[in-house]
Amino acid sequence: MDEQELRAGLTLGRYELLVPIAQGGTASVWAARMKGPRGFEKIVAAKVMLSELLDDPDAETMFLDEARLVARIRHPNVAEVLDLGEERGVLFLVMEWVDGEPLTVIAREARSMGGVPLGIALKIAMQACAGLQAAHELRDDAGQLVGLVHRDVSPQNVLVGHDGQVKVIDFGVAKAASNQLRTSVGQMKGKVAYMAPEQAMGDPVDRRTDVFALGVVLYQLITGKHPFRGDNEFATLGRIRNKEPIEPPKALMPSLPDEVNDIIVKALSKPREGRFQTMTELQRALEKVCPVKESGNEELAGFMKSILGGRGEKKRAAIRLAMQRVDEKQPVEAAVPPEFTESKTLDSETFSQMLASLPKEAREVDLLSPTRPPAPSGADAPPAPPPAASLPAASFEVPNFRRRGSPVALIAAAMAIVLGIALAIWSFASDSSDPGTSSAGDPPKKPW
């Protein structure tokens, strides 16, 4: 079955698809309705594997691994896996429905209020720590740790419910020592911008890899700037892989408490021995500077309401309308506003394929050449950063190169990618070969 054949009203097992919510590199996610006897029904999230990957045994194994591993996690800060099914050749995973938004949306909508307040950001991070710690401590039937590592901790995969409950989602590229699918040496899994150095180098990962990724998320949420973002994915990867320490967040926000600055710097230590060794250690450090209160979730819920207004109710109303139209056998295309669907960041598998297609010399230039431009000074220095965090809407989104389209569109996209890579290589080569042509006097480029 082609994913284009997936439609509102289609039944997969006992689940009825209602509206598409998101699509990534391996699956699309739908709001769905589980129907039972005597009028029972429940809204769930159905993650449907893309048909183009149905003949890929590795992709299928990853999909099944996610179901097998995450279904064993029982924690309020991890979205629960409820069921796994196959219908007419389509594999689908059923998860609890989280009535909330990812950090991408929250950060975007908070811009008009000056960004996400520090206390709110820390509370979100603490709940994410708790969920990830539960995943890291997952044990098999014999009581042995399975060695689970999420490997894709990013703003898209941290949801905040309208009730203030934080949920970690999408363990699609999670790694466990017992996984049937072994990641090949040098093969990267996860989003490039949130990789730890060992992950970016293709080295073995462990729970400290997720600590680093959550540190990147927290740094970005608080300062409004990504600590490693370059002009392109190659430059970003190079900044992660080199040994240069990060710019402390306090350099961007002088009012940031020293304790918070030190926590983030430690979480982002490039040698993993210098990081917090567990999520619990990171969580306790955050709790010292931001003690947990009984009203913590209420505070988060109030913040969600203040920045999102009636967005939650609009989405719920859209789903109710979809249910009504399905029951009446009416079209549902316009039932959900387009802003409720999220595009996914370029995944590292696609990026690895792009990288592998380049000549060896080009790969070395992009990854190993200095990527940080000379710091402007004097009159050319950039303006001071804003006092509060802000995350532009475009900061997390890039074109989804996996999504199907017309041949003309695909050819045009491929040509654009090749041209962009060629320009990036030429730019790096020019900068490296002629140090006397520094562009320190040019206006600085935005980090996003």
N, C-alpha and C positions, 0 to 999 in steps of 0.2 A: 504493500500500500504506500503510495506516495504521500509525503507530508501535506501536499496541496489538497489531498483528498480528506485530510482531517478537517472536520467541520463541526459547528455547533449542532448538537443533537446526536452525533455519532456515539454509539455505545461501545465501550471497551470493557468487556467483562460486565461487572455490575455498575460501571461508572459512565456517566453521560457527560460528554464534553460540552462546555458552555462557551467560554471565550478564551482566546489565546492571551497569555500574560507576558511571556518572554520567549526568546529563542537564542540558544547559544550554539557552540560548535558541534555538540553531539545530540542535543535534544531540544524539543520545544516544551514549554510549560503551559498548561491550561488550567483554568478554574473549572472544576468538574463537580458533578452532583452524584453522590452515592445514594441510590434508591433502595428502599427496603419495603417489607410488607406494611399494610395498614397506614400508608401515607408517610412512612419514615423517610427522611432525606437528610443528607449532611453534605456541606460543601468541603471539598478536598482539593489538593493540588495534584494534577496528573502530569508527570514528566514522561514525555513520549519520545523514544529514541528516533532520530531521523532515519528515514528509509534508506538514504544513500549509504548509511553505515551498517545496514542489516547484514551485509555479506562480509563485514570486517570482523573477524573473530576477536581481535584485540579490543575493538570498541565494545563489542558485546560483553566480553569478560569484564571490562571496566564498569559497564552498566550494572552487571550482576554483582560485582564486588561491592559497589555502593549500596545496593539493596541488602546484601548479606551482612555487611559490616555495620551500617548505620542503624539497621533494624534492632541491633542489640544495645544501642545506646539509649539509656533512659535518663534524661535530664531536662529540666524545664528550659534550659538555654540552648537546646539543640532541637531543630525541627524533626519531629518523629516520622519515621517511615512506617506506613501502615500496611502496605500490600505490594506485591509484585505480580504482574500478569502478562499474558501474551494473547493477542487476539488477531486473527487473520494475518499472522506473521509480524505483528507490531508488538514490540516490547514496551511496557510502560511501568512506571514506578509511581506509587500513590503515597503522598505525604500529607501531613496535617496542613490545613489551610492557615496561614499566618495573616491575620488582618492588620497589615502594617505596610511599611515601606523600607526599601534598602537605604543604606547610608548615602548612596549616590543622590537619591531624591531628597533626603533630609538635608544634606549639606547644600544642595542647590536651592531649596526653598528657604533655607535659613539666611541666605545672603542678604535679603532685604532687611533683616534684623541685626546685621553685623556679624553673622556667622553663628556657629554652635558655641554656646557658653562653655567655659572650661569645666565647670562642675558636671554639666550634662555629658560632655565628651568622656570624662573619666568614668562616670556611671555606666555608660554604654560599654566602654572598654572592660570594666570589671565583670559585667555579665558575660561578655564574649569570652573572657578568660575562664570563667567557670564552665561554660559549655565546652570549650576546647580542652580543658583539663579532663573533663569527663570522657571525651573522645580518646585522649592520650592514655587514659587509665583503663580503657576497654580490655577485658580479659576473655579468654576462650572458656570452653566448658571445663577445662582442667585447671582453671584459675591462673593461667599464664598470660602475661601481657601480650597483646597481638602486635604492639608496636605501631599503632595507627597514627599517621601524620596527615593532616588535612591537605597541605601543599597548595591551597588556593584561597587563603585568607585574604579577603579584599573587601572594599566597600560594597560591592554587589552582593556579597555573600554574608553580610551581617544585616539582618532585618530587625527593625524596631516596631513592635506592635503599637497600635493606638492605645493599648492598655498599659504601655510602658515596659512590656516584657521583650527582652532581646533574644533573638534566635540566630544561631549559626546554621547556615544551610549549605547545600551543594558540596557533597563529599565525592563528586564525580571523578576527581583525580587523586583521591586519598590513597595513601600508601601504607600497607601493612606488611609485616615480615612474612605473613602467610599468604599474601596475594598470589593467585594463580598467574596473574599477568605481571611479569617483572619488567620494570623500567630498564630499557637498554642503557648501557654506559654512555653518558654524554647526551641522552635524550632528556629534554626538559618538559616538565608538566607544571601547569599553573599559569598565572598571568605574569608577564615579564616584569612589570613595574613593581610587583610585590614579592619578588623572589629574594631569598637570602643568598649571600655569596656562594655558599656550597651548592645550593640548588641551581644557581646560574652557571656554575662550573660543571654541572652534571655529576657532582659527588653525592655520596649517600646522605640522606636527610634524616633528621630526628625531630623530636618535639620542639627543640630550640629553633628549628626552621620556621615553625608557626609563630614563635615568640617574635622573631624578627619581622615577619609579615604584619603582625598586629601592631608592632611598633611603628611601621610605616603608615598604617591606617591612622593611628593616634596622632602621629606627627602631622599628617596632612589635615586631619580633622581640626586640630588645634591652631595650626599656623596658617592654613590655607595654601600651603606650598608642599609639593611632593619633594622629599629629600634627595631623590636621585633622578628626577625627570629631566630628560634631555630633549633635543629638538626632534628626535625620532627614537624608535625602540632600540636601535643599535647603540645610540649614545647612552640611553638609560641603562642598558645592560652593561656597558663599559664602566659606568660610574658605580654600579653595584659590585662589579668584579674587582675593581682596583682596591688598593689597600688604604686609600685615603679615608679618614673618618668623616662622618657627616658634619654638616654645619649645625651646631647646637640650636635647637628651636628658640632658645632665649636670645640668640642673635637676631632673630626675626621679630620676637615679641619680648622686649626688655622687661615688661611687667610680669612675665611668666615666673611663678615661684621656682626657686632653685631646686626644690625637691622634685617637682614635676619634670623640669629640664633634665635632671640627673637620671630619672627613671627612663625617659625616652632615649637618652644617649646610651644607657646600659642595654636597653632592649635592642638597639640598633648597632651593637658592637659587631664588627665584621668577623673577628674570630669568635666562633660560637662559645668558646670557653668564657668569654667576658660577658655574655648575656645572662639574663635570668635563666636558670636551668629548667624551670617548670613554669607553667601558667599560674600555678598557685603562688609561687614566689612573686611574680609580677602583680597578681591580684592583691596580695597583702601589702605590697609596696604602695599601690594606688590607694588602698583603704586607709593607709596612714595619713595621706594628705587629703583624702576625701572620705571620711567615715561613712559607713553605710547606715542609712536611716530606714525606719520602718516605712516611711512615706516615699522611699526611693522611686518605686514604680509609679506612684501617683505624680511625682514631680516630672518624670519622663513623659507620662501621659499628658500632663498639662502643657509641656513643651511641644509635644506632637500636635496638640490641638491648636496651639498658638501660631505655629508656622504652617500647618497644613489646612487649617480651617475645616471646611466640609469635605475635603478630598476623600476621606475614608467613607463617609456616607454616600458620596457620589459613586464610588466604586461598588459599594454594596448595592446601591440602587441599580447600577448597570448590570450587575450579576442577576438581580431579581428580574430585571427586564428580559435578560437573556433566557432565564428559566421560563418566563411567561411565553416568550416567542417560540421556544422549543416545544412547549406543551401545545401551543396553537399551530405548530408546524409552519412558523413564519421565519423569514430570513433574520439573521442575528448580526449581520456584518456591522451595523452601526450601533450595536448595543453598548459597546465599551469605547469611551473616548480614546483616541490614539496615544494620548500622553500617559496612559496607564501601562503601556507596554514598554519594556526596557530593552535596549540593545546591549549586547555583551562586549566586553573588552576583547581585543585581539588575543586569542589564546596562544600559548607558547608553542604548541605543536605546529600551528600555521606559521608562526614566526620562525621556528627552527627550520621548516621547509624552505622558507624564503632565504634564510641565512645559508643553508646548505647549497642553494642554487648559485651562490656567488663564488667567484674564484677565491682560492685560499688567501691570496694577498689582500683582496678586498675585505675579507672577514677580519683579518688581523688589523687592518687600518681602522675599521669601525669599532672593534672591541677594545683595542689596546692603546690607541692614540689618545692623548689628552683630550678630554671632551669639555672641560670647563673653560669658558672664555676668560680672558684677563678681566679682572675686576675694574670697572670704570672708577674714576676718581675725580675729585674736584667738581667742576660744573657739570660734568657728564655723569656723575653718580646718579643711580636711580633713586626715586623718592622713597622715603621710609615706608615700610610695610604698614598696612592698617593695623590698628590695635586689636581688632577682633578677627577671628578666623572667618574665612569665606572660601567657598569652593565653587568655581564657575561650573555651569551645567555641562560644558563640553569636556571637563577635565577627565572624566572616566570613560568616555565613549569614543570608539573609533569604528570605521565601517566593519561590518561583519562579512569577511571574505568568504565564509562558508555558505552563506545563504544563496539559494538558487535564484537565477534570474535569466533574462534573455541572453542569447549568445553574444549579441552586440554589447550589452552591458557588461558581461563578464570579460570580453576582450578589452573593452575600454578600461575596466578596473585593473586588469592585469598590466596593461600598458602604463597606467598611472603609477602602479606599484614599482615597476621596473624603472620608470623615469625618476621616481622619488629616490630609490636606492642609488641609482647612478649619480644623481645630484649630490646625495649625502656623501658618497665615496669621494667624488671630485672635490667637495668642500673640505672634507677632512684631509685629503692628500695635499690640497693647496695650502691649508693652514700649517700642516706639519713641515712642508718643504720650504716655506718662506716666512720665517718668524718675524721678519721685519715689517710685514704687512698687517700688523695687529689692528683689529677693528675696535680698540678700546674706546674710540671716540664715537662709535655708532650707538644709537639708542639700544639699550639692553632688550633682549627678547623676553617675552613673558614666560614664566616657568611652566605654564599650562599648555 
